Amino acid sequence: MKNLKSPKEIVARVLKISIDQLNDDSAYGETPNWDSLNHIDIINELENNYEIQIPDSDIENYMTIKAIVKLYKKLKNAPLQNE
């Protein structure tokens, strides 16, 4: 697996906001620019960067930074901790 970008870096880039505007509580519909279209872009970027496939039925499980970080940690096989 290639060197993974941090979840916050991916989300900030897609949303065109500063990474400093994101925290574990950042979520779809509550974070600037995180609407339905950008959410699909986030999922696509996660899939491309992490070389995974997220089934359509699981997309709603990744609607917070906390959930995306958890996925990242699982893929990195590292203990869960704040990113």
mmCIF file of the N, C-alpha and C atoms, coordinates in Angstrom:
data_MODEL
# 
_entry.id   MODEL 
# 
loop_
_atom_site.group_PDB 
_atom_site.id 
_atom_site.type_symbol 
_atom_site.label_atom_id 
_atom_site.label_alt_id 
_atom_site.label_comp_id 
_atom_site.label_asym_id 
_atom_site.label_entity_id 
_atom_site.label_seq_id 
_atom_site.pdbx_PDB_ins_code 
_atom_site.Cartn_x 
_atom_site.Cartn_y 
_atom_site.Cartn_z 
_atom_site.occupancy 
_atom_site.B_iso_or_equiv 
_atom_site.pdbx_formal_charge 
_atom_site.auth_seq_id 
_atom_site.auth_comp_id 
_atom_site.auth_asym_id 
_atom_site.auth_atom_id 
_atom_site.pdbx_PDB_model_num 
ATOM 1   N N  . MET A 1 1  ? 0.852   -1.182 0.000  1.00 0.00 ? 1  MET A N  1 
ATOM 2   C CA . MET A 1 1  ? 0.000   0.000  0.000  1.00 0.00 ? 1  MET A CA 1 
ATOM 3   C C  . MET A 1 1  ? 0.892   1.238  0.000  1.00 0.00 ? 1  MET A C  1 
ATOM 4   N N  . LYS A 1 2  ? 0.531   2.217  -0.798 1.00 0.00 ? 2  LYS A N  1 
ATOM 5   C CA . LYS A 1 2  ? 1.337   3.428  -0.895 1.00 0.00 ? 2  LYS A CA 1 
ATOM 6   C C  . LYS A 1 2  ? 1.218   4.281  0.364  1.00 0.00 ? 2  LYS A C  1 
ATOM 7   N N  . ASN A 1 3  ? 2.042   5.302  0.421  1.00 0.00 ? 3  ASN A N  1 
ATOM 8   C CA . ASN A 1 3  ? 2.010   6.224  1.550  1.00 0.00 ? 3  ASN A CA 1 
ATOM 9   C C  . ASN A 1 3  ? 0.673   6.951  1.565  1.00 0.00 ? 3  ASN A C  1 
ATOM 10  N N  . LEU A 1 4  ? -0.098  6.760  2.605  1.00 0.00 ? 4  LEU A N  1 
ATOM 11  C CA . LEU A 1 4  ? -1.451  7.299  2.672  1.00 0.00 ? 4  LEU A CA 1 
ATOM 12  C C  . LEU A 1 4  ? -1.460  8.745  3.141  1.00 0.00 ? 4  LEU A C  1 
ATOM 13  N N  . LYS A 1 5  ? -2.298  9.543  2.494  1.00 0.00 ? 5  LYS A N  1 
ATOM 14  C CA . LYS A 1 5  ? -2.526  10.914 2.952  1.00 0.00 ? 5  LYS A CA 1 
ATOM 15  C C  . LYS A 1 5  ? -3.461  10.847 4.146  1.00 0.00 ? 5  LYS A C  1 
ATOM 16  N N  . SER A 1 6  ? -3.346  11.821 5.026  1.00 0.00 ? 6  SER A N  1 
ATOM 17  C CA . SER A 1 6  ? -4.216  11.828 6.198  1.00 0.00 ? 6  SER A CA 1 
ATOM 18  C C  . SER A 1 6  ? -5.657  12.112 5.774  1.00 0.00 ? 6  SER A C  1 
ATOM 19  N N  . PRO A 1 7  ? -6.611  11.557 6.513  1.00 0.00 ? 7  PRO A N  1 
ATOM 20  C CA . PRO A 1 7  ? -8.019  11.809 6.189  1.00 0.00 ? 7  PRO A CA 1 
ATOM 21  C C  . PRO A 1 7  ? -8.360  13.292 6.193  1.00 0.00 ? 7  PRO A C  1 
ATOM 22  N N  . LYS A 1 8  ? -7.834  14.010 7.159  1.00 0.00 ? 8  LYS A N  1 
ATOM 23  C CA . LYS A 1 8  ? -8.137  15.437 7.235  1.00 0.00 ? 8  LYS A CA 1 
ATOM 24  C C  . LYS A 1 8  ? -7.582  16.181 6.022  1.00 0.00 ? 8  LYS A C  1 
ATOM 25  N N  . GLU A 1 9  ? -6.419  15.769 5.559  1.00 0.00 ? 9  GLU A N  1 
ATOM 26  C CA . GLU A 1 9  ? -5.830  16.388 4.367  1.00 0.00 ? 9  GLU A CA 1 
ATOM 27  C C  . GLU A 1 9  ? -6.726  16.160 3.149  1.00 0.00 ? 9  GLU A C  1 
ATOM 28  N N  . ILE A 1 10 ? -7.222  14.949 2.995  1.00 0.00 ? 10 ILE A N  1 
ATOM 29  C CA . ILE A 1 10 ? -8.100  14.622 1.871  1.00 0.00 ? 10 ILE A CA 1 
ATOM 30  C C  . ILE A 1 10 ? -9.388  15.431 1.943  1.00 0.00 ? 10 ILE A C  1 
ATOM 31  N N  . VAL A 1 11 ? -10.031 15.429 3.106  1.00 0.00 ? 11 VAL A N  1 
ATOM 32  C CA . VAL A 1 11 ? -11.304 16.138 3.258  1.00 0.00 ? 11 VAL A CA 1 
ATOM 33  C C  . VAL A 1 11 ? -11.110 17.638 3.050  1.00 0.00 ? 11 VAL A C  1 
ATOM 34  N N  . ALA A 1 12 ? -10.075 18.206 3.641  1.00 0.00 ? 12 ALA A N  1 
ATOM 35  C CA . ALA A 1 12 ? -9.824  19.647 3.489  1.00 0.00 ? 12 ALA A CA 1 
ATOM 36  C C  . ALA A 1 12 ? -9.601  20.009 2.026  1.00 0.00 ? 12 ALA A C  1 
ATOM 37  N N  . ARG A 1 13 ? -8.853  19.185 1.311  1.00 0.00 ? 13 ARG A N  1 
ATOM 38  C CA . ARG A 1 13 ? -8.589  19.467 -0.095 1.00 0.00 ? 13 ARG A CA 1 
ATOM 39  C C  . ARG A 1 13 ? -9.887  19.426 -0.906 1.00 0.00 ? 13 ARG A C  1 
ATOM 40  N N  . VAL A 1 14 ? -10.700 18.398 -0.697 1.00 0.00 ? 14 VAL A N  1 
ATOM 41  C CA . VAL A 1 14 ? -11.972 18.283 -1.438 1.00 0.00 ? 14 VAL A CA 1 
ATOM 42  C C  . VAL A 1 14 ? -12.894 19.454 -1.116 1.00 0.00 ? 14 VAL A C  1 
ATOM 43  N N  . LEU A 1 15 ? -12.977 19.807 0.156  1.00 0.00 ? 15 LEU A N  1 
ATOM 44  C CA . LEU A 1 15 ? -13.890 20.874 0.573  1.00 0.00 ? 15 LEU A CA 1 
ATOM 45  C C  . LEU A 1 15 ? -13.334 22.269 0.327  1.00 0.00 ? 15 LEU A C  1 
ATOM 46  N N  . LYS A 1 16 ? -12.047 22.331 -0.032 1.00 0.00 ? 16 LYS A N  1 
ATOM 47  C CA . LYS A 1 16 ? -11.373 23.617 -0.274 1.00 0.00 ? 16 LYS A CA 1 
ATOM 48  C C  . LYS A 1 16 ? -11.431 24.509 0.963  1.00 0.00 ? 16 LYS A C  1 
ATOM 49  N N  . ILE A 1 17 ? -11.082 23.881 2.101  1.00 0.00 ? 17 ILE A N  1 
ATOM 50  C CA . ILE A 1 17 ? -11.002 24.614 3.367  1.00 0.00 ? 17 ILE A CA 1 
ATOM 51  C C  . ILE A 1 17 ? -9.661  24.283 4.018  1.00 0.00 ? 17 ILE A C  1 
ATOM 52  N N  . SER A 1 18 ? -9.319  25.044 5.025  1.00 0.00 ? 18 SER A N  1 
ATOM 53  C CA . SER A 1 18 ? -8.089  24.795 5.772  1.00 0.00 ? 18 SER A CA 1 
ATOM 54  C C  . SER A 1 18 ? -8.248  23.542 6.625  1.00 0.00 ? 18 SER A C  1 
ATOM 55  N N  . ILE A 1 19 ? -7.190  22.765 6.719  1.00 0.00 ? 19 ILE A N  1 
ATOM 56  C CA . ILE A 1 19 ? -7.212  21.572 7.565  1.00 0.00 ? 19 ILE A CA 1 
ATOM 57  C C  . ILE A 1 19 ? -7.487  21.959 9.019  1.00 0.00 ? 19 ILE A C  1 
ATOM 58  N N  . ASP A 1 20 ? -7.143  23.189 9.389  1.00 0.00 ? 20 ASP A N  1 
ATOM 59  C CA . ASP A 1 20 ? -7.390  23.679 10.750 1.00 0.00 ? 20 ASP A CA 1 
ATOM 60  C C  . ASP A 1 20 ? -8.880  23.825 11.057 1.00 0.00 ? 20 ASP A C  1 
ATOM 61  N N  . GLN A 1 21 ? -9.709  23.847 10.025 1.00 0.00 ? 21 GLN A N  1 
ATOM 62  C CA . GLN A 1 21 ? -11.155 23.965 10.227 1.00 0.00 ? 21 GLN A CA 1 
ATOM 63  C C  . GLN A 1 21 ? -11.793 22.613 10.536 1.00 0.00 ? 21 GLN A C  1 
ATOM 64  N N  . LEU A 1 22 ? -11.015 21.542 10.501 1.00 0.00 ? 22 LEU A N  1 
ATOM 65  C CA . LEU A 1 22 ? -11.544 20.199 10.725 1.00 0.00 ? 22 LEU A CA 1 
ATOM 66  C C  . LEU A 1 22 ? -11.130 19.658 12.082 1.00 0.00 ? 22 LEU A C  1 
ATOM 67  N N  . ASN A 1 23 ? -12.063 18.952 12.724 1.00 0.00 ? 23 ASN A N  1 
ATOM 68  C CA . ASN A 1 23 ? -11.766 18.223 13.948 1.00 0.00 ? 23 ASN A CA 1 
ATOM 69  C C  . ASN A 1 23 ? -12.582 16.931 13.915 1.00 0.00 ? 23 ASN A C  1 
ATOM 70  N N  . ASP A 1 24 ? -12.474 16.106 14.933 1.00 0.00 ? 24 ASP A N  1 
ATOM 71  C CA . ASP A 1 24 ? -13.176 14.816 14.927 1.00 0.00 ? 24 ASP A CA 1 
ATOM 72  C C  . ASP A 1 24 ? -14.689 14.966 14.823 1.00 0.00 ? 24 ASP A C  1 
ATOM 73  N N  . ASP A 1 25 ? -15.215 16.100 15.238 1.00 0.00 ? 25 ASP A N  1 
ATOM 74  C CA . ASP A 1 25 ? -16.657 16.323 15.192 1.00 0.00 ? 25 ASP A CA 1 
ATOM 75  C C  . ASP A 1 25 ? -17.134 16.914 13.866 1.00 0.00 ? 25 ASP A C  1 
ATOM 76  N N  . SER A 1 26 ? -16.212 17.244 12.980 1.00 0.00 ? 26 SER A N  1 
ATOM 77  C CA . SER A 1 26 ? -16.597 17.769 11.668 1.00 0.00 ? 26 SER A CA 1 
ATOM 78  C C  . SER A 1 26 ? -17.406 16.717 10.932 1.00 0.00 ? 26 SER A C  1 
ATOM 79  N N  . ALA A 1 27 ? -18.492 17.162 10.288 1.00 0.00 ? 27 ALA A N  1 
ATOM 80  C CA . ALA A 1 27 ? -19.403 16.198 9.679  1.00 0.00 ? 27 ALA A CA 1 
ATOM 81  C C  . ALA A 1 27 ? -20.108 16.774 8.458  1.00 0.00 ? 27 ALA A C  1 
ATOM 82  N N  . TYR A 1 28 ? -20.619 15.856 7.672  1.00 0.00 ? 28 TYR A N  1 
ATOM 83  C CA . TYR A 1 28 ? -21.447 16.181 6.514  1.00 0.00 ? 28 TYR A CA 1 
ATOM 84  C C  . TYR A 1 28 ? -22.599 17.087 6.967  1.00 0.00 ? 28 TYR A C  1 
ATOM 85  N N  . GLY A 1 29 ? -22.814 18.137 6.206  1.00 0.00 ? 29 GLY A N  1 
ATOM 86  C CA . GLY A 1 29 ? -23.925 19.041 6.489  1.00 0.00 ? 29 GLY A CA 1 
ATOM 87  C C  . GLY A 1 29 ? -23.643 20.078 7.555  1.00 0.00 ? 29 GLY A C  1 
ATOM 88  N N  . GLU A 1 30 ? -22.557 19.914 8.299  1.00 0.00 ? 30 GLU A N  1 
ATOM 89  C CA . GLU A 1 30 ? -22.227 20.852 9.378  1.00 0.00 ? 30 GLU A CA 1 
ATOM 90  C C  . GLU A 1 30 ? -20.903 21.567 9.144  1.00 0.00 ? 30 GLU A C  1 
ATOM 91  N N  . THR A 1 31 ? -20.111 21.050 8.234  1.00 0.00 ? 31 THR A N  1 
ATOM 92  C CA . THR A 1 31 ? -18.797 21.603 7.924  1.00 0.00 ? 31 THR A CA 1 
ATOM 93  C C  . THR A 1 31 ? -18.903 22.381 6.611  1.00 0.00 ? 31 THR A C  1 
ATOM 94  N N  . PRO A 1 32 ? -18.260 23.546 6.525  1.00 0.00 ? 32 PRO A N  1 
ATOM 95  C CA . PRO A 1 32 ? -18.346 24.331 5.289  1.00 0.00 ? 32 PRO A CA 1 
ATOM 96  C C  . PRO A 1 32 ? -18.052 23.481 4.047  1.00 0.00 ? 32 PRO A C  1 
ATOM 97  N N  . ASN A 1 33 ? -18.925 23.597 3.061  1.00 0.00 ? 33 ASN A N  1 
ATOM 98  C CA . ASN A 1 33 ? -18.810 22.943 1.751  1.00 0.00 ? 33 ASN A CA 1 
ATOM 99  C C  . ASN A 1 33 ? -19.049 21.435 1.758  1.00 0.00 ? 33 ASN A C  1 
ATOM 100 N N  . TRP A 1 34 ? -19.305 20.820 2.907  1.00 0.00 ? 34 TRP A N  1 
ATOM 101 C CA . TRP A 1 34 ? -19.510 19.371 2.951  1.00 0.00 ? 34 TRP A CA 1 
ATOM 102 C C  . TRP A 1 34 ? -20.976 19.074 2.660  1.00 0.00 ? 34 TRP A C  1 
ATOM 103 N N  . ASP A 1 35 ? -21.294 19.087 1.365  1.00 0.00 ? 35 ASP A N  1 
ATOM 104 C CA . ASP A 1 35 ? -22.640 18.777 0.905  1.00 0.00 ? 35 ASP A CA 1 
ATOM 105 C C  . ASP A 1 35 ? -22.627 17.404 0.227  1.00 0.00 ? 35 ASP A C  1 
ATOM 106 N N  . SER A 1 36 ? -23.741 17.018 -0.365 1.00 0.00 ? 36 SER A N  1 
ATOM 107 C CA . SER A 1 36 ? -23.846 15.674 -0.940 1.00 0.00 ? 36 SER A CA 1 
ATOM 108 C C  . SER A 1 36 ? -22.861 15.451 -2.084 1.00 0.00 ? 36 SER A C  1 
ATOM 109 N N  . LEU A 1 37 ? -22.676 16.440 -2.935 1.00 0.00 ? 37 LEU A N  1 
ATOM 110 C CA . LEU A 1 37 ? -21.734 16.275 -4.056 1.00 0.00 ? 37 LEU A CA 1 
ATOM 111 C C  . LEU A 1 37 ? -20.303 16.161 -3.562 1.00 0.00 ? 37 LEU A C  1 
ATOM 112 N N  . ASN A 1 38 ? -19.922 17.011 -2.624 1.00 0.00 ? 38 ASN A N  1 
ATOM 113 C CA . ASN A 1 38 ? -18.563 16.929 -2.095 1.00 0.00 ? 38 ASN A CA 1 
ATOM 114 C C  . ASN A 1 38 ? -18.358 15.663 -1.270 1.00 0.00 ? 38 ASN A C  1 
ATOM 115 N N  . HIS A 1 39 ? -19.426 15.151 -0.678 1.00 0.00 ? 39 HIS A N  1 
ATOM 116 C CA . HIS A 1 39 ? -19.292 13.901 0.070  1.00 0.00 ? 39 HIS A CA 1 
ATOM 117 C C  . HIS A 1 39 ? -18.909 12.758 -0.875 1.00 0.00 ? 39 HIS A C  1 
ATOM 118 N N  . ILE A 1 40 ? -19.534 12.722 -2.040 1.00 0.00 ? 40 ILE A N  1 
ATOM 119 C CA . ILE A 1 40 ? -19.178 11.702 -3.034 1.00 0.00 ? 40 ILE A CA 1 
ATOM 120 C C  . ILE A 1 40 ? -17.731 11.893 -3.484 1.00 0.00 ? 40 ILE A C  1 
ATOM 121 N N  . ASP A 1 41 ? -17.301 13.141 -3.640 1.00 0.00 ? 41 ASP A N  1 
ATOM 122 C CA . ASP A 1 41 ? -15.901 13.407 -3.998 1.00 0.00 ? 41 ASP A CA 1 
ATOM 123 C C  . ASP A 1 41 ? -14.951 12.943 -2.901 1.00 0.00 ? 41 ASP A C  1 
ATOM 124 N N  . ILE A 1 42 ? -15.336 13.138 -1.646 1.00 0.00 ? 42 ILE A N  1 
ATOM 125 C CA . ILE A 1 42 ? -14.510 12.659 -0.525 1.00 0.00 ? 42 ILE A CA 1 
ATOM 126 C C  . ILE A 1 42 ? -14.386 11.142 -0.589 1.00 0.00 ? 42 ILE A C  1 
ATOM 127 N N  . ILE A 1 43 ? -15.501 10.454 -0.787 1.00 0.00 ? 43 ILE A N  1 
ATOM 128 C CA . ILE A 1 43 ? -15.482 8.997  -0.878 1.00 0.00 ? 43 ILE A CA 1 
ATOM 129 C C  . ILE A 1 43 ? -14.582 8.549  -2.024 1.00 0.00 ? 43 ILE A C  1 
ATOM 130 N N  . ASN A 1 44 ? -14.706 9.201  -3.180 1.00 0.00 ? 44 ASN A N  1 
ATOM 131 C CA . ASN A 1 44 ? -13.858 8.858  -4.328 1.00 0.00 ? 44 ASN A CA 1 
ATOM 132 C C  . ASN A 1 44 ? -12.379 9.063  -4.016 1.00 0.00 ? 44 ASN A C  1 
ATOM 133 N N  . GLU A 1 45 ? -12.058 10.159 -3.357 1.00 0.00 ? 45 GLU A N  1 
ATOM 134 C CA . GLU A 1 45 ? -10.663 10.431 -2.988 1.00 0.00 ? 45 GLU A CA 1 
ATOM 135 C C  . GLU A 1 45 ? -10.146 9.404  -1.980 1.00 0.00 ? 45 GLU A C  1 
ATOM 136 N N  . LEU A 1 46 ? -10.989 9.019  -1.026 1.00 0.00 ? 46 LEU A N  1 
ATOM 137 C CA . LEU A 1 46 ? -10.588 7.985  -0.067 1.00 0.00 ? 46 LEU A CA 1 
ATOM 138 C C  . LEU A 1 46 ? -10.303 6.676  -0.796 1.00 0.00 ? 46 LEU A C  1 
ATOM 139 N N  . GLU A 1 47 ? -11.205 6.305  -1.700 1.00 0.00 ? 47 GLU A N  1 
ATOM 140 C CA . GLU A 1 47 ? -11.026 5.066  -2.449 1.00 0.00 ? 47 GLU A CA 1 
ATOM 141 C C  . GLU A 1 47 ? -9.741  5.102  -3.275 1.00 0.00 ? 47 GLU A C  1 
ATOM 142 N N  . ASN A 1 48 ? -9.496  6.212  -3.948 1.00 0.00 ? 48 ASN A N  1 
ATOM 143 C CA . ASN A 1 48 ? -8.295  6.324  -4.784 1.00 0.00 ? 48 ASN A CA 1 
ATOM 144 C C  . ASN A 1 48 ? -7.021  6.343  -3.955 1.00 0.00 ? 48 ASN A C  1 
ATOM 145 N N  . ASN A 1 49 ? -7.017  7.117  -2.897 1.00 0.00 ? 49 ASN A N  1 
ATOM 146 C CA . ASN A 1 49 ? -5.806  7.250  -2.094 1.00 0.00 ? 49 ASN A CA 1 
ATOM 147 C C  . ASN A 1 49 ? -5.502  5.992  -1.293 1.00 0.00 ? 49 ASN A C  1 
ATOM 148 N N  . TYR A 1 50 ? -6.527  5.351  -0.765 1.00 0.00 ? 50 TYR A N  1 
ATOM 149 C CA . TYR A 1 50 ? -6.327  4.180  0.081  1.00 0.00 ? 50 TYR A CA 1 
ATOM 150 C C  . TYR A 1 50 ? -6.428  2.869  -0.691 1.00 0.00 ? 50 TYR A C  1 
ATOM 151 N N  . GLU A 1 51 ? -6.675  2.990  -2.013 1.00 0.00 ? 51 GLU A N  1 
ATOM 152 C CA . GLU A 1 51 ? -6.772  1.813  -2.877 1.00 0.00 ? 51 GLU A CA 1 
ATOM 153 C C  . GLU A 1 51 ? -7.769  0.796  -2.322 1.00 0.00 ? 51 GLU A C  1 
ATOM 154 N N  . ILE A 1 52 ? -8.971  1.309  -2.036 1.00 0.00 ? 52 ILE A N  1 
ATOM 155 C CA . ILE A 1 52 ? -10.052 0.480  -1.501 1.00 0.00 ? 52 ILE A CA 1 
ATOM 156 C C  . ILE A 1 52 ? -11.312 0.733  -2.308 1.00 0.00 ? 52 ILE A C  1 
ATOM 157 N N  . GLN A 1 53 ? -12.311 -0.059 -2.065 1.00 0.00 ? 53 GLN A N  1 
ATOM 158 C CA . GLN A 1 53 ? -13.638 0.145  -2.650 1.00 0.00 ? 53 GLN A CA 1 
ATOM 159 C C  . GLN A 1 53 ? -14.632 0.232  -1.494 1.00 0.00 ? 53 GLN A C  1 
ATOM 160 N N  . ILE A 1 54 ? -15.325 1.342  -1.387 1.00 0.00 ? 54 ILE A N  1 
ATOM 161 C CA . ILE A 1 54 ? -16.341 1.513  -0.357 1.00 0.00 ? 54 ILE A CA 1 
ATOM 162 C C  . ILE A 1 54 ? -17.690 1.227  -1.003 1.00 0.00 ? 54 ILE A C  1 
ATOM 163 N N  . PRO A 1 55 ? -18.363 0.169  -0.585 1.00 0.00 ? 55 PRO A N  1 
ATOM 164 C CA . PRO A 1 55 ? -19.670 -0.144 -1.173 1.00 0.00 ? 55 PRO A CA 1 
ATOM 165 C C  . PRO A 1 55 ? -20.658 1.010  -0.955 1.00 0.00 ? 55 PRO A C  1 
ATOM 166 N N  . ASP A 1 56 ? -21.536 1.191  -1.926 1.00 0.00 ? 56 ASP A N  1 
ATOM 167 C CA . ASP A 1 56 ? -22.536 2.260  -1.820 1.00 0.00 ? 56 ASP A CA 1 
ATOM 168 C C  . ASP A 1 56 ? -23.299 2.189  -0.498 1.00 0.00 ? 56 ASP A C  1 
ATOM 169 N N  . SER A 1 57 ? -23.559 0.980  -0.045 1.00 0.00 ? 57 SER A N  1 
ATOM 170 C CA . SER A 1 57 ? -24.323 0.811  1.195  1.00 0.00 ? 57 SER A CA 1 
ATOM 171 C C  . SER A 1 57 ? -23.551 1.276  2.434  1.00 0.00 ? 57 SER A C  1 
ATOM 172 N N  . ASP A 1 58 ? -22.225 1.465  2.313  1.00 0.00 ? 58 ASP A N  1 
ATOM 173 C CA . ASP A 1 58 ? -21.399 1.894  3.445  1.00 0.00 ? 58 ASP A CA 1 
ATOM 174 C C  . ASP A 1 58 ? -21.052 3.382  3.419  1.00 0.00 ? 58 ASP A C  1 
ATOM 175 N N  . ILE A 1 59 ? -21.384 4.066  2.342  1.00 0.00 ? 59 ILE A N  1 
ATOM 176 C CA . ILE A 1 59 ? -21.006 5.477  2.202  1.00 0.00 ? 59 ILE A CA 1 
ATOM 177 C C  . ILE A 1 59 ? -21.503 6.315  3.376  1.00 0.00 ? 59 ILE A C  1 
ATOM 178 N N  . GLU A 1 60 ? -22.701 6.025  3.857  1.00 0.00 ? 60 GLU A N  1 
ATOM 179 C CA . GLU A 1 60 ? -23.247 6.825  4.962  1.00 0.00 ? 60 GLU A CA 1 
ATOM 180 C C  . GLU A 1 60 ? -22.509 6.577  6.274  1.00 0.00 ? 60 GLU A C  1 
ATOM 181 N N  . ASN A 1 61 ? -21.667 5.553  6.341  1.00 0.00 ? 61 ASN A N  1 
ATOM 182 C CA . ASN A 1 61 ? -20.874 5.289  7.549  1.00 0.00 ? 61 ASN A CA 1 
ATOM 183 C C  . ASN A 1 61 ? -19.676 6.226  7.672  1.00 0.00 ? 61 ASN A C  1 
ATOM 184 N N  . TYR A 1 62 ? -19.369 6.962  6.610  1.00 0.00 ? 62 TYR A N  1 
ATOM 185 C CA . TYR A 1 62 ? -18.181 7.822  6.591  1.00 0.00 ? 62 TYR A CA 1 
ATOM 186 C C  . TYR A 1 62 ? -18.577 9.283  6.399  1.00 0.00 ? 62 TYR A C  1 
ATOM 187 N N  . MET A 1 63 ? -19.449 9.750  7.278  1.00 0.00 ? 63 MET A N  1 
ATOM 188 C CA . MET A 1 63 ? -19.958 11.109 7.172  1.00 0.00 ? 63 MET A CA 1 
ATOM 189 C C  . MET A 1 63 ? -19.412 12.037 8.255  1.00 0.00 ? 63 MET A C  1 
ATOM 190 N N  . THR A 1 64 ? -18.401 11.555 8.982  1.00 0.00 ? 64 THR A N  1 
ATOM 191 C CA . THR A 1 64 ? -17.720 12.379 9.976  1.00 0.00 ? 64 THR A CA 1 
ATOM 192 C C  . THR A 1 64 ? -16.215 12.164 9.848  1.00 0.00 ? 64 THR A C  1 
ATOM 193 N N  . ILE A 1 65 ? -15.462 13.141 10.286 1.00 0.00 ? 65 ILE A N  1 
ATOM 194 C CA . ILE A 1 65 ? -14.009 12.980 10.303 1.00 0.00 ? 65 ILE A CA 1 
ATOM 195 C C  . ILE A 1 65 ? -13.635 11.809 11.209 1.00 0.00 ? 65 ILE A C  1 
ATOM 196 N N  . LYS A 1 66 ? -14.312 11.684 12.338 1.00 0.00 ? 66 LYS A N  1 
ATOM 197 C CA . LYS A 1 66 ? -14.014 10.594 13.275 1.00 0.00 ? 66 LYS A CA 1 
ATOM 198 C C  . LYS A 1 66 ? -14.128 9.229  12.586 1.00 0.00 ? 66 LYS A C  1 
ATOM 199 N N  . ALA A 1 67 ? -15.184 9.014  11.806 1.00 0.00 ? 67 ALA A N  1 
ATOM 200 C CA . ALA A 1 67 ? -15.376 7.736  11.106 1.00 0.00 ? 67 ALA A CA 1 
ATOM 201 C C  . ALA A 1 67 ? -14.320 7.526  10.025 1.00 0.00 ? 67 ALA A C  1 
ATOM 202 N N  . ILE A 1 68 ? -13.958 8.602  9.332  1.00 0.00 ? 68 ILE A N  1 
ATOM 203 C CA . ILE A 1 68 ? -12.951 8.492  8.277  1.00 0.00 ? 68 ILE A CA 1 
ATOM 204 C C  . ILE A 1 68 ? -11.582 8.207  8.880  1.00 0.00 ? 68 ILE A C  1 
ATOM 205 N N  . VAL A 1 69 ? -11.261 8.852  10.000 1.00 0.00 ? 69 VAL A N  1 
ATOM 206 C CA . VAL A 1 69 ? -9.991  8.590  10.691 1.00 0.00 ? 69 VAL A CA 1 
ATOM 207 C C  . VAL A 1 69 ? -9.946  7.141  11.166 1.00 0.00 ? 69 VAL A C  1 
ATOM 208 N N  . LYS A 1 70 ? -11.070 6.628  11.647 1.00 0.00 ? 70 LYS A N  1 
ATOM 209 C CA . LYS A 1 70 ? -11.129 5.231  12.094 1.00 0.00 ? 70 LYS A CA 1 
ATOM 210 C C  . LYS A 1 70 ? -10.825 4.291  10.925 1.00 0.00 ? 70 LYS A C  1 
ATOM 211 N N  . LEU A 1 71 ? -11.379 4.571  9.764  1.00 0.00 ? 71 LEU A N  1 
ATOM 212 C CA . LEU A 1 71 ? -11.080 3.780  8.567  1.00 0.00 ? 71 LEU A CA 1 
ATOM 213 C C  . LEU A 1 71 ? -9.595  3.852  8.240  1.00 0.00 ? 71 LEU A C  1 
ATOM 214 N N  . TYR A 1 72 ? -9.037  5.043  8.284  1.00 0.00 ? 72 TYR A N  1 
ATOM 215 C CA . TYR A 1 72 ? -7.613  5.259  8.004  1.00 0.00 ? 72 TYR A CA 1 
ATOM 216 C C  . TYR A 1 72 ? -6.740  4.442  8.961  1.00 0.00 ? 72 TYR A C  1 
ATOM 217 N N  . LYS A 1 73 ? -7.054  4.497  10.242 1.00 0.00 ? 73 LYS A N  1 
ATOM 218 C CA . LYS A 1 73 ? -6.271  3.757  11.231 1.00 0.00 ? 73 LYS A CA 1 
ATOM 219 C C  . LYS A 1 73 ? -6.377  2.254  10.998 1.00 0.00 ? 73 LYS A C  1 
ATOM 220 N N  . LYS A 1 74 ? -7.560  1.811  10.631 1.00 0.00 ? 74 LYS A N  1 
ATOM 221 C CA . LYS A 1 74 ? -7.758  0.390  10.335 1.00 0.00 ? 74 LYS A CA 1 
ATOM 222 C C  . LYS A 1 74 ? -6.885  -0.019 9.149  1.00 0.00 ? 74 LYS A C  1 
ATOM 223 N N  . LEU A 1 75 ? -6.855  0.813  8.122  1.00 0.00 ? 75 LEU A N  1 
ATOM 224 C CA . LEU A 1 75 ? -6.051  0.511  6.947  1.00 0.00 ? 75 LEU A CA 1 
ATOM 225 C C  . LEU A 1 75 ? -4.558  0.561  7.248  1.00 0.00 ? 75 LEU A C  1 
ATOM 226 N N  . LYS A 1 76 ? -4.167  1.450  8.100  1.00 0.00 ? 76 LYS A N  1 
ATOM 227 C CA . LYS A 1 76 ? -2.757  1.576  8.505  1.00 0.00 ? 76 LYS A CA 1 
ATOM 228 C C  . LYS A 1 76 ? -2.381  0.543  9.555  1.00 0.00 ? 76 LYS A C  1 
ATOM 229 N N  . ASN A 1 77 ? -3.393  -0.153 10.089 1.00 0.00 ? 77 ASN A N  1 
ATOM 230 C CA . ASN A 1 77 ? -3.190  -1.147 11.133 1.00 0.00 ? 77 ASN A CA 1 
ATOM 231 C C  . ASN A 1 77 ? -2.455  -0.553 12.326 1.00 0.00 ? 77 ASN A C  1 
ATOM 232 N N  . ALA A 1 78 ? -2.908  0.638  12.704 1.00 0.00 ? 78 ALA A N  1 
ATOM 233 C CA . ALA A 1 78 ? -2.308  1.337  13.828 1.00 0.00 ? 78 ALA A CA 1 
ATOM 234 C C  . ALA A 1 78 ? -3.343  1.477  14.927 1.00 0.00 ? 78 ALA A C  1 
ATOM 235 N N  . PRO A 1 79 ? -2.903  1.655  16.168 1.00 0.00 ? 79 PRO A N  1 
ATOM 236 C CA . PRO A 1 79 ? -3.861  1.871  17.255 1.00 0.00 ? 79 PRO A CA 1 
ATOM 237 C C  . PRO A 1 79 ? -4.644  3.152  17.015 1.00 0.00 ? 79 PRO A C  1 
ATOM 238 N N  . LEU A 1 80 ? -5.916  3.143  17.406 1.00 0.00 ? 80 LEU A N  1 
ATOM 239 C CA . LEU A 1 80 ? -6.743  4.329  17.242 1.00 0.00 ? 80 LEU A CA 1 
ATOM 240 C C  . LEU A 1 80 ? -6.235  5.439  18.141 1.00 0.00 ? 80 LEU A C  1 
ATOM 241 N N  . GLN A 1 81 ? -6.108  6.612  17.533 1.00 0.00 ? 81 GLN A N  1 
ATOM 242 C CA . GLN A 1 81 ? -5.750  7.810  18.274 1.00 0.00 ? 81 GLN A CA 1 
ATOM 243 C C  . GLN A 1 81 ? -6.142  8.994  17.424 1.00 0.00 ? 81 GLN A C  1 
ATOM 244 N N  . ASN A 1 82 ? -6.218  10.159 18.033 1.00 0.00 ? 82 ASN A N  1 
ATOM 245 C CA . ASN A 1 82 ? -6.578  11.339 17.259 1.00 0.00 ? 82 ASN A CA 1 
ATOM 246 C C  . ASN A 1 82 ? -5.497  11.643 16.260 1.00 0.00 ? 82 ASN A C  1 
ATOM 247 N N  . GLU A 1 83 ? -5.911  11.989 15.082 1.00 0.00 ? 83 GLU A N  1 
ATOM 248 C CA . GLU A 1 83 ? -5.003  12.307 13.977 1.00 0.00 ? 83 GLU A CA 1 
ATOM 249 C C  . GLU A 1 83 ? -4.585  13.752 14.062 1.00 0.00 ? 83 GLU A C  1 
# 
